[in-house]
């Protein structure tokens, strides 16, 4: 379930450090009060990481209740943005990079372009 972001209309990555001892209520309150986002919006995934980079939590609301996801890597670490604390909206590709151990802010990504003329 944590491998890809299919099924989610939006994915927010909470940068900085989050106390992963928080449960559903604590994380939902954090989303609502600190980041002014609606934790009760369906099919939106919120991602959190603590000081240890080998584990993260995800929180999503499914309409009838919350689902709390927890992932602990057996080897390796997540490359989590540690700038000021914010809820960063990330793309499905950025989510995939994060789960593969890459940074979400790739510097050397080759972007698609529309050719101005055909040679």
N, CA, C and O atoms as CSV, one atom per row, in Angstrom:
chain,resi,resn,atom,element,x,y,z
A,1,UNK,N,N,0.817,-1.201,0.000
A,1,UNK,CA,C,0.000,0.000,0.000
A,1,UNK,C,C,0.857,1.260,0.000
A,1,UNK,O,O,0.476,2.268,-0.595
A,2,UNK,N,N,2.014,1.211,0.663
A,2,UNK,CA,C,2.871,2.387,0.743
A,2,UNK,C,C,3.779,2.530,-0.482
A,2,UNK,O,O,4.498,3.522,-0.597
A,3,UNK,N,N,3.758,1.566,-1.386
A,3,UNK,CA,C,4.675,1.602,-2.529
A,3,UNK,C,C,4.312,2.646,-3.575
A,3,UNK,O,O,5.203,3.228,-4.193
A,4,UNK,N,N,3.040,2.893,-3.785
A,4,UNK,CA,C,2.660,3.887,-4.772
A,4,UNK,C,C,1.496,4.722,-4.262
A,4,UNK,O,O,0.845,4.371,-3.278
A,5,UNK,N,N,1.249,5.816,-4.938
A,5,UNK,CA,C,0.236,6.764,-4.484
A,5,UNK,C,C,-1.053,6.652,-5.284
A,5,UNK,O,O,-1.885,7.558,-5.248
A,6,UNK,N,N,-1.228,5.548,-6.006
A,6,UNK,CA,C,-2.463,5.404,-6.766
A,6,UNK,C,C,-3.644,5.309,-5.808
A,6,UNK,O,O,-3.550,4.687,-4.749
A,7,UNK,N,N,-4.725,5.915,-6.179
A,7,UNK,CA,C,-5.902,5.930,-5.319
A,7,UNK,C,C,-6.011,7.174,-4.461
A,7,UNK,O,O,-7.066,7.438,-3.886
A,8,UNK,N,N,-4.939,7.941,-4.366
A,8,UNK,CA,C,-4.965,9.185,-3.604
A,8,UNK,C,C,-5.025,10.355,-4.569
A,8,UNK,O,O,-4.260,10.413,-5.532
A,9,UNK,N,N,-5.934,11.286,-4.312
A,9,UNK,CA,C,-6.009,12.446,-5.200
A,9,UNK,C,C,-4.935,13.468,-4.875
A,9,UNK,O,O,-4.521,14.229,-5.750
A,10,UNK,N,N,-4.478,13.497,-3.630
A,10,UNK,CA,C,-3.390,14.384,-3.220
A,10,UNK,C,C,-2.544,13.681,-2.162
A,10,UNK,O,O,-3.046,12.878,-1.376
A,11,UNK,N,N,-1.243,14.003,-2.159
A,11,UNK,CA,C,-0.324,13.501,-1.137
A,11,UNK,C,C,0.437,14.691,-0.588
A,11,UNK,O,O,1.073,15.437,-1.332
A,12,UNK,N,N,0.364,14.861,0.733
A,12,UNK,CA,C,1.092,15.923,1.419
A,12,UNK,C,C,2.206,15.308,2.242
A,12,UNK,O,O,1.986,14.364,3.001
A,13,UNK,N,N,3.402,15.850,2.085
A,13,UNK,CA,C,4.549,15.423,2.862
A,13,UNK,C,C,4.808,16.497,3.912
A,13,UNK,O,O,5.053,17.653,3.566
A,14,UNK,N,N,4.757,16.133,5.173
A,14,UNK,CA,C,5.021,17.087,6.255
A,14,UNK,C,C,6.528,17.095,6.478
A,14,UNK,O,O,7.099,16.120,6.966
A,15,UNK,N,N,7.165,18.209,6.114
A,15,UNK,CA,C,8.616,18.311,6.222
A,15,UNK,C,C,9.012,18.529,7.682
A,15,UNK,O,O,8.158,18.744,8.542
A,16,UNK,N,N,10.285,18.472,7.942
A,16,UNK,CA,C,10.754,18.640,9.306
A,16,UNK,C,C,10.572,17.356,10.100
A,16,UNK,O,O,10.461,16.272,9.528
A,17,UNK,N,N,10.543,17.485,11.411
A,17,UNK,CA,C,10.436,16.337,12.308
A,17,UNK,C,C,9.039,16.266,12.909
A,17,UNK,O,O,8.482,17.286,13.316
A,18,UNK,N,N,8.473,15.068,12.966
A,18,UNK,CA,C,7.190,14.843,13.619
A,18,UNK,C,C,7.393,13.772,14.685
A,18,UNK,O,O,8.077,12.778,14.446
A,19,UNK,N,N,6.811,13.969,15.839
A,19,UNK,CA,C,6.864,12.975,16.902
A,19,UNK,C,C,5.972,11.804,16.492
A,19,UNK,O,O,4.746,11.916,16.512
A,20,UNK,N,N,6.584,10.689,16.123
A,20,UNK,CA,C,5.821,9.536,15.646
A,20,UNK,C,C,5.121,8.768,16.759
A,20,UNK,O,O,4.460,7.764,16.497
A,21,UNK,N,N,5.258,9.227,17.986
A,21,UNK,CA,C,4.458,8.623,19.059
A,21,UNK,C,C,3.015,9.082,18.990
A,21,UNK,O,O,2.138,8.497,19.626
A,22,UNK,N,N,2.769,10.131,18.218
A,22,UNK,CA,C,1.390,10.610,18.032
A,22,UNK,C,C,0.580,9.563,17.288
A,22,UNK,O,O,1.077,8.868,16.402
A,23,UNK,N,N,-0.658,9.477,17.670
A,23,UNK,CA,C,-1.576,8.569,17.000
A,23,UNK,C,C,-2.466,9.324,16.031
A,23,UNK,O,O,-2.140,10.431,15.603
A,24,UNK,N,N,-3.586,8.720,15.692
A,24,UNK,CA,C,-4.504,9.301,14.722
A,24,UNK,C,C,-4.971,10.684,15.151
A,24,UNK,O,O,-4.891,11.630,14.368
A,25,UNK,N,N,-5.457,10.816,16.377
A,25,UNK,CA,C,-5.985,12.098,16.836
A,25,UNK,C,C,-4.921,13.187,16.860
A,25,UNK,O,O,-5.184,14.322,16.463
A,26,UNK,N,N,-3.727,12.849,17.321
A,26,UNK,CA,C,-2.643,13.826,17.383
A,26,UNK,C,C,-2.201,14.287,16.005
A,26,UNK,O,O,-1.959,15.476,15.799
A,27,UNK,N,N,-2.092,13.365,15.061
A,27,UNK,CA,C,-1.686,13.728,13.707
A,27,UNK,C,C,-2.781,14.518,12.993
A,27,UNK,O,O,-2.486,15.474,12.277
A,28,UNK,N,N,-4.036,14.128,13.182
A,28,UNK,CA,C,-5.150,14.857,12.564
A,28,UNK,C,C,-5.220,16.287,13.111
A,28,UNK,O,O,-5.463,17.226,12.353
A,29,UNK,N,N,-5.010,16.456,14.406
A,29,UNK,CA,C,-4.999,17.787,15.014
A,29,UNK,C,C,-3.843,18.618,14.460
A,29,UNK,O,O,-4.017,19.802,14.174
A,30,UNK,N,N,-2.685,18.018,14.308
A,30,UNK,CA,C,-1.524,18.699,13.740
A,30,UNK,C,C,-1.821,19.198,12.324
A,30,UNK,O,O,-1.504,20.339,11.990
A,31,UNK,N,N,-2.420,18.358,11.504
A,31,UNK,CA,C,-2.772,18.727,10.130
A,31,UNK,C,C,-3.722,19.916,10.122
A,31,UNK,O,O,-3.557,20.862,9.352
A,32,UNK,N,N,-4.711,19.845,10.990
A,32,UNK,CA,C,-5.752,20.872,11.021
A,32,UNK,C,C,-5.256,22.199,11.594
A,32,UNK,O,O,-5.498,23.255,11.011
A,33,UNK,N,N,-4.567,22.149,12.731
A,33,UNK,CA,C,-4.200,23.384,13.425
A,33,UNK,C,C,-2.899,23.991,12.919
A,33,UNK,O,O,-2.814,25.207,12.750
A,34,UNK,N,N,-1.896,23.177,12.676
A,34,UNK,CA,C,-0.582,23.693,12.272
A,34,UNK,C,C,-0.530,24.044,10.788
A,34,UNK,O,O,0.054,25.058,10.405
A,35,UNK,N,N,-1.143,23.204,9.954
A,35,UNK,CA,C,-1.016,23.389,8.503
A,35,UNK,C,C,-2.299,23.869,7.831
A,35,UNK,O,O,-2.321,24.077,6.617
A,36,UNK,N,N,-3.361,24.046,8.605
A,36,UNK,CA,C,-4.636,24.573,8.097
A,36,UNK,C,C,-5.188,23.760,6.923
A,36,UNK,O,O,-5.732,24.318,5.970
A,37,UNK,N,N,-5.040,22.439,7.004
A,37,UNK,CA,C,-5.580,21.529,6.003
A,37,UNK,C,C,-6.670,20.684,6.641
A,37,UNK,O,O,-6.735,20.573,7.865
A,38,UNK,N,N,-7.519,20.092,5.824
A,38,UNK,CA,C,-8.631,19.297,6.315
A,38,UNK,C,C,-8.247,17.816,6.367
A,38,UNK,O,O,-8.149,17.175,5.321
A,39,UNK,N,N,-8.030,17.262,7.559
A,39,UNK,CA,C,-7.665,15.847,7.641
A,39,UNK,C,C,-8.823,14.906,7.292
A,39,UNK,O,O,-8.607,13.710,7.097
A,40,UNK,N,N,-10.047,15.433,7.211
A,40,UNK,CA,C,-11.224,14.622,6.915
A,40,UNK,C,C,-11.544,14.558,5.423
A,40,UNK,O,O,-12.592,14.038,5.041
A,41,UNK,N,N,-10.666,15.074,4.586
A,41,UNK,CA,C,-10.886,15.005,3.149
A,41,UNK,C,C,-10.519,13.601,2.664
A,41,UNK,O,O,-9.427,13.100,2.934
A,42,UNK,N,N,-11.457,12.977,1.943
A,42,UNK,CA,C,-11.241,11.601,1.487
A,42,UNK,C,C,-10.143,11.523,0.433
A,42,UNK,O,O,-9.951,12.437,-0.369
A,43,UNK,N,N,-9.429,10.399,0.462
A,43,UNK,CA,C,-8.389,10.073,-0.523
A,43,UNK,C,C,-7.237,11.067,-0.565
A,43,UNK,O,O,-6.637,11.284,-1.617
A,44,UNK,N,N,-6.933,11.664,0.566
A,44,UNK,CA,C,-5.755,12.520,0.703
A,44,UNK,C,C,-4.844,11.854,1.727
A,44,UNK,O,O,-5.279,11.500,2.823
A,45,UNK,N,N,-3.584,11.687,1.361
A,45,UNK,CA,C,-2.604,11.027,2.221
A,45,UNK,C,C,-1.659,12.070,2.793
A,45,UNK,O,O,-1.122,12.900,2.060
A,46,UNK,N,N,-1.456,12.027,4.116
A,46,UNK,CA,C,-0.512,12.892,4.807
A,46,UNK,C,C,0.630,12.017,5.310
A,46,UNK,O,O,0.393,11.008,5.973
A,47,UNK,N,N,1.864,12.397,4.998
A,47,UNK,CA,C,3.046,11.618,5.375
A,47,UNK,C,C,3.866,12.354,6.420
A,47,UNK,O,O,4.026,13.573,6.352
A,48,UNK,N,N,4.387,11.603,7.391
A,48,UNK,CA,C,5.153,12.153,8.504
A,48,UNK,C,C,6.409,11.316,8.726
A,48,UNK,O,O,6.412,10.110,8.479
A,49,UNK,N,N,7.477,11.965,9.193
A,49,UNK,CA,C,8.712,11.251,9.518
A,49,UNK,C,C,9.286,11.839,10.802
A,49,UNK,O,O,9.266,13.053,11.003
A,50,UNK,N,N,9.791,10.975,11.658
A,50,UNK,CA,C,10.411,11.429,12.897
A,50,UNK,C,C,11.904,11.646,12.709
A,50,UNK,O,O,12.373,11.829,11.586
A,51,UNK,N,N,12.639,11.626,13.787
A,51,UNK,CA,C,14.087,11.832,13.715
A,51,UNK,C,C,14.800,10.644,13.085
A,51,UNK,O,O,15.821,10.809,12.418
A,52,UNK,N,N,14.270,9.461,13.295
A,52,UNK,CA,C,14.849,8.268,12.680
A,52,UNK,C,C,14.331,8.171,11.259
A,52,UNK,O,O,13.120,8.153,11.039
A,53,UNK,N,N,15.205,8.110,10.323
A,53,UNK,CA,C,14.825,8.172,8.911
A,53,UNK,C,C,14.452,6.817,8.319
A,53,UNK,O,O,14.248,6.709,7.110
A,54,UNK,N,N,14.362,5.798,9.141
A,54,UNK,CA,C,14.008,4.482,8.609
A,54,UNK,C,C,12.525,4.154,8.805
A,54,UNK,O,O,12.101,3.028,8.542
A,55,UNK,N,N,11.748,5.115,9.257
A,55,UNK,CA,C,10.317,4.877,9.474
A,55,UNK,C,C,9.495,6.129,9.203
A,55,UNK,O,O,9.956,7.253,9.401
A,56,UNK,N,N,8.271,5.907,8.746
A,56,UNK,CA,C,7.356,7.019,8.506
A,56,UNK,C,C,5.929,6.554,8.755
A,56,UNK,O,O,5.641,5.359,8.806
A,57,UNK,N,N,5.046,7.536,8.909
A,57,UNK,CA,C,3.627,7.265,9.102
A,57,UNK,C,C,2.832,7.979,8.029
A,57,UNK,O,O,3.228,9.032,7.529
A,58,UNK,N,N,1.710,7.388,7.690
A,58,UNK,CA,C,0.776,8.002,6.763
A,58,UNK,C,C,-0.605,8.019,7.390
A,58,UNK,O,O,-0.977,7.093,8.110
A,59,UNK,N,N,-1.353,9.052,7.122
A,59,UNK,CA,C,-2.711,9.181,7.656
A,59,UNK,C,C,-3.645,9.561,6.516
A,59,UNK,O,O,-3.372,10.494,5.762
A,60,UNK,N,N,-4.749,8.829,6.397
A,60,UNK,CA,C,-5.753,9.139,5.386
A,60,UNK,C,C,-7.136,8.872,5.968
A,60,UNK,O,O,-7.315,7.999,6.817
A,61,UNK,N,N,-8.105,9.642,5.494
A,61,UNK,CA,C,-9.483,9.466,5.929
A,61,UNK,C,C,-10.241,8.755,4.815
A,61,UNK,O,O,-10.176,9.165,3.656
A,62,UNK,N,N,-10.955,7.696,5.160
A,62,UNK,CA,C,-11.627,6.871,4.155
A,62,UNK,C,C,-13.136,7.077,4.104
A,62,UNK,O,O,-13.836,6.298,3.457
A,63,UNK,N,N,-13.643,8.090,4.760
A,63,UNK,CA,C,-15.074,8.352,4.749
A,63,UNK,C,C,-15.763,7.829,5.991
A,63,UNK,O,O,-16.633,8.500,6.546
A,64,UNK,N,N,-15.388,6.643,6.435
A,64,UNK,CA,C,-15.984,6.077,7.636
A,64,UNK,C,C,-15.015,6.047,8.816
A,64,UNK,O,O,-15.372,5.608,9.909
A,65,UNK,N,N,-13.792,6.515,8.589
A,65,UNK,CA,C,-12.796,6.540,9.644
A,65,UNK,C,C,-11.405,6.749,9.073
A,65,UNK,O,O,-11.211,6.768,7.858
A,66,UNK,N,N,-10.444,6.904,9.970
A,66,UNK,CA,C,-9.063,7.125,9.574
A,66,UNK,C,C,-8.329,5.797,9.414
A,66,UNK,O,O,-8.652,4.801,10.062
A,67,UNK,N,N,-7.336,5.816,8.535
A,67,UNK,CA,C,-6.412,4.702,8.364
A,67,UNK,C,C,-5.026,5.241,8.659
A,67,UNK,O,O,-4.573,6.192,8.023
A,68,UNK,N,N,-4.352,4.631,9.627
A,68,UNK,CA,C,-2.999,5.022,10.000
A,68,UNK,C,C,-2.045,3.967,9.470
A,68,UNK,O,O,-2.166,2.786,9.795
A,69,UNK,N,N,-1.096,4.400,8.651
A,69,UNK,CA,C,-0.116,3.504,8.054
A,69,UNK,C,C,1.238,3.761,8.699
A,69,UNK,O,O,1.567,4.899,9.034
A,70,UNK,N,N,2.014,2.708,8.871
A,70,UNK,CA,C,3.335,2.826,9.478
A,70,UNK,C,C,4.292,1.954,8.690
A,70,UNK,O,O,4.024,0.774,8.466
A,71,UNK,N,N,5.400,2.530,8.273
A,71,UNK,CA,C,6.386,1.761,7.526
A,71,UNK,C,C,7.739,1.904,8.189
A,71,UNK,O,O,8.189,3.010,8.490
A,72,UNK,N,N,8.386,0.759,8.413
A,72,UNK,CA,C,9.748,0.732,8.934
A,72,UNK,C,C,10.603,-0.019,7.929
A,72,UNK,O,O,10.321,-1.171,7.602
A,73,UNK,N,N,11.643,0.631,7.443
A,73,UNK,CA,C,12.529,-0.007,6.485
A,73,UNK,C,C,13.484,-0.950,7.204
A,73,UNK,O,O,13.983,-0.632,8.284
A,74,UNK,N,N,13.733,-2.085,6.617
A,74,UNK,CA,C,14.697,-3.037,7.183
A,74,UNK,C,C,16.127,-2.623,6.853
A,74,UNK,O,O,17.050,-2.892,7.622
A,75,UNK,N,N,16.307,-1.972,5.716
A,75,UNK,CA,C,17.628,-1.475,5.319
A,75,UNK,C,C,17.413,-0.162,4.570
A,75,UNK,O,O,16.463,-0.042,3.796
A,76,UNK,N,N,18.270,0.804,4.787
A,76,UNK,CA,C,18.168,2.087,4.101
A,76,UNK,C,C,17.391,3.112,4.902
A,76,UNK,O,O,16.912,2.843,6.003
A,77,UNK,N,N,17.280,4.289,4.319
A,77,UNK,CA,C,16.603,5.401,4.966
A,77,UNK,C,C,15.827,6.208,3.938
A,77,UNK,O,O,16.135,6.193,2.746
A,78,UNK,N,N,14.813,6.912,4.429
A,78,UNK,CA,C,14.103,7.866,3.600
A,78,UNK,C,C,14.930,9.145,3.518
A,78,UNK,O,O,15.621,9.496,4.474
A,79,UNK,N,N,14.865,9.837,2.398
A,79,UNK,CA,C,15.509,11.140,2.250
A,79,UNK,C,C,14.401,12.164,2.419
A,79,UNK,O,O,13.733,12.554,1.461
A,80,UNK,N,N,14.224,12.591,3.669
A,80,UNK,CA,C,13.089,13.439,4.040
A,80,UNK,C,C,13.515,14.894,4.080
A,80,UNK,O,O,14.538,15.211,4.686
A,81,UNK,N,N,12.764,15.787,3.455
A,81,UNK,CA,C,13.108,17.215,3.529
A,81,UNK,C,C,13.028,17.711,4.976
A,81,UNK,O,O,12.019,17.510,5.652
A,82,UNK,N,N,14.089,18.354,5.440
A,82,UNK,CA,C,14.147,18.813,6.834
A,82,UNK,C,C,14.185,20.325,6.945
A,82,UNK,O,O,14.602,20.863,7.970
A,83,UNK,N,N,13.748,21.023,5.888
A,83,UNK,CA,C,13.685,22.481,5.954
A,83,UNK,C,C,12.624,22.884,6.979
A,83,UNK,O,O,12.203,22.059,7.790
A,84,UNK,N,N,12.198,24.117,6.948
A,84,UNK,CA,C,11.167,24.527,7.905
A,84,UNK,C,C,9.950,23.623,7.765
A,84,UNK,O,O,9.704,23.049,6.704
A,85,UNK,N,N,9.219,23.510,8.816
A,85,UNK,CA,C,8.075,22.614,8.856
A,85,UNK,C,C,6.935,23.148,7.992
A,85,UNK,O,O,6.431,24.248,8.221
A,86,UNK,N,N,6.537,22.359,7.002
A,86,UNK,CA,C,5.432,22.709,6.129
A,86,UNK,C,C,4.790,21.427,5.609
A,86,UNK,O,O,5.373,20.348,5.710
A,87,UNK,N,N,3.614,21.550,5.064
A,87,UNK,CA,C,2.950,20.431,4.409
A,87,UNK,C,C,3.093,20.652,2.911
A,87,UNK,O,O,2.412,21.499,2.333
A,88,UNK,N,N,3.974,19.892,2.293
A,88,UNK,CA,C,4.318,20.062,0.888
A,88,UNK,C,C,3.481,19.110,0.040
A,88,UNK,O,O,3.494,17.899,0.259
A,89,UNK,N,N,2.760,19.659,-0.922
A,89,UNK,CA,C,1.996,18.844,-1.856
A,89,UNK,C,C,2.983,18.229,-2.841
A,89,UNK,O,O,3.726,18.951,-3.504
A,90,UNK,N,N,2.995,16.898,-2.941
A,90,UNK,CA,C,3.933,16.244,-3.842
A,90,UNK,C,C,3.178,15.470,-4.918
A,90,UNK,O,O,2.027,15.073,-4.732
A,91,UNK,N,N,3.843,15.269,-6.029
A,91,UNK,CA,C,3.260,14.557,-7.168
A,91,UNK,C,C,3.420,13.048,-6.968
A,91,UNK,O,O,4.203,12.620,-6.120
A,92,UNK,N,N,2.691,12.239,-7.736
A,92,UNK,CA,C,2.888,10.783,-7.660
A,92,UNK,C,C,4.338,10.383,-7.960
A,92,UNK,O,O,4.851,9.442,-7.355
A,93,UNK,N,N,4.999,11.081,-8.881
A,93,UNK,CA,C,6.401,10.772,-9.185
A,93,UNK,C,C,7.300,11.089,-7.992
A,93,UNK,O,O,8.200,10.312,-7.672
A,94,UNK,N,N,7.067,12.213,-7.338
A,94,UNK,CA,C,7.856,12.553,-6.155
A,94,UNK,C,C,7.628,11.543,-5.040
A,94,UNK,O,O,8.564,11.193,-4.321
A,95,UNK,N,N,6.400,11.074,-4.889
A,95,UNK,CA,C,6.092,10.046,-3.893
A,95,UNK,C,C,6.876,8.771,-4.196
A,95,UNK,O,O,7.437,8.144,-3.298
A,96,UNK,N,N,6.906,8.401,-5.464
A,96,UNK,CA,C,7.639,7.198,-5.875
A,96,UNK,C,C,9.125,7.356,-5.557
A,96,UNK,O,O,9.755,6.431,-5.043
A,97,UNK,N,N,9.686,8.538,-5.866
A,97,UNK,CA,C,11.086,8.790,-5.539
A,97,UNK,C,C,11.339,8.642,-4.042
A,97,UNK,O,O,12.320,8.023,-3.630
A,98,UNK,N,N,10.449,9.212,-3.230
A,98,UNK,CA,C,10.598,9.150,-1.774
A,98,UNK,C,C,10.627,7.701,-1.290
A,98,UNK,O,O,11.477,7.328,-0.481
A,99,UNK,N,N,9.693,6.885,-1.788
A,99,UNK,CA,C,9.610,5.493,-1.360
A,99,UNK,C,C,10.776,4.649,-1.886
A,99,UNK,O,O,11.036,3.565,-1.364
A,100,UNK,N,N,11.476,5.136,-2.910
A,100,UNK,CA,C,12.631,4.431,-3.460
A,100,UNK,C,C,13.947,4.905,-2.837
A,100,UNK,O,O,15.019,4.415,-3.190
A,101,UNK,N,N,13.856,5.864,-1.908
A,101,UNK,CA,C,15.056,6.332,-1.230
A,101,UNK,C,C,15.714,7.547,-1.853
A,101,UNK,O,O,16.830,7.907,-1.478
A,102,UNK,N,N,15.036,8.187,-2.803
A,102,UNK,CA,C,15.556,9.396,-3.432
A,102,UNK,C,C,14.919,10.621,-2.793
A,102,UNK,O,O,13.931,10.513,-2.067
A,103,UNK,N,N,15.486,11.770,-3.067
A,103,UNK,CA,C,14.903,13.019,-2.601
A,103,UNK,C,C,13.716,13.393,-3.481
A,103,UNK,O,O,13.692,13.058,-4.666
A,104,UNK,N,N,12.740,14.078,-2.918
A,104,UNK,CA,C,11.571,14.494,-3.685
A,104,UNK,C,C,11.882,15.714,-4.539
A,104,UNK,O,O,11.123,16.052,-5.447
A,105,UNK,N,N,12.978,16.362,-4.253
A,105,UNK,CA,C,13.369,17.557,-4.995
A,105,UNK,C,C,14.563,17.232,-5.882
A,105,UNK,O,O,15.679,17.681,-5.619
A,106,UNK,N,N,14.327,16.456,-6.926
A,106,UNK,CA,C,15.383,16.069,-7.846
A,106,UNK,C,C,15.890,17.295,-8.593
A,106,UNK,O,O,15.098,18.087,-9.103
A,107,UNK,N,N,17.201,17.451,-8.656
A,107,UNK,CA,C,17.784,18.618,-9.302
A,107,UNK,C,C,17.998,18.404,-10.800
A,107,UNK,O,O,17.994,19.366,-11.567
A,108,UNK,N,N,18.182,17.180,-11.213
A,108,UNK,CA,C,18.553,16.910,-12.593
A,108,UNK,C,C,17.485,16.155,-13.366
A,108,UNK,O,O,17.805,15.298,-14.189
A,109,UNK,N,N,16.245,16.456,-13.115
A,109,UNK,CA,C,15.158,15.807,-13.821
A,109,UNK,C,C,15.030,16.430,-15.198
A,109,UNK,O,O,14.984,17.653,-15.333
A,110,UNK,N,N,14.974,15.594,-16.214
A,110,UNK,CA,C,14.768,16.082,-17.572
A,110,UNK,C,C,13.268,16.214,-17.773
A,110,UNK,O,O,12.530,15.236,-17.661
A,111,UNK,N,N,12.826,17.412,-18.067
A,111,UNK,CA,C,11.399,17.682,-18.183
A,111,UNK,C,C,10.952,17.545,-19.629
A,111,UNK,O,O,11.736,17.751,-20.555
A,112,UNK,N,N,9.689,17.195,-19.814
A,112,UNK,CA,C,9.099,17.135,-21.142
A,112,UNK,C,C,8.953,18.545,-21.688
A,112,UNK,O,O,8.619,19.475,-20.954
A,113,UNK,N,N,9.204,18.695,-22.974
A,113,UNK,CA,C,9.030,19.982,-23.631
A,113,UNK,C,C,8.245,19.772,-24.906
A,113,UNK,O,O,8.272,18.692,-25.496
A,114,UNK,N,N,7.554,20.799,-25.321
A,114,UNK,CA,C,6.845,20.775,-26.603
A,114,UNK,C,C,7.771,21.382,-27.638
A,114,UNK,O,O,8.244,22.505,-27.464
A,115,UNK,N,N,8.032,20.664,-28.701
A,115,UNK,CA,C,8.911,21.254,-29.721
A,115,UNK,C,C,8.207,22.422,-30.410
A,115,UNK,O,O,7.012,22.371,-30.703
A,116,UNK,N,N,8.985,23.473,-30.658
A,116,UNK,CA,C,8.413,24.660,-31.297
A,116,UNK,C,C,8.247,24.448,-32.797
A,116,UNK,O,O,7.432,25.108,-33.441
A,117,UNK,N,N,9.009,23.543,-33.334
A,117,UNK,CA,C,8.890,23.225,-34.753
A,117,UNK,C,C,9.357,21.794,-34.994
A,117,UNK,O,O,10.077,21.219,-34.177
A,118,UNK,N,N,8.961,21.254,-36.065
A,118,UNK,CA,C,9.369,19.903,-36.434
A,118,UNK,C,C,10.499,20.036,-37.434
A,118,UNK,O,O,10.381,20.756,-38.425
A,119,UNK,N,N,11.605,19.334,-37.170
A,119,UNK,CA,C,12.788,19.454,-38.030
A,119,UNK,C,C,12.647,18.733,-39.333
A,119,UNK,O,O,13.566,18.751,-40.151
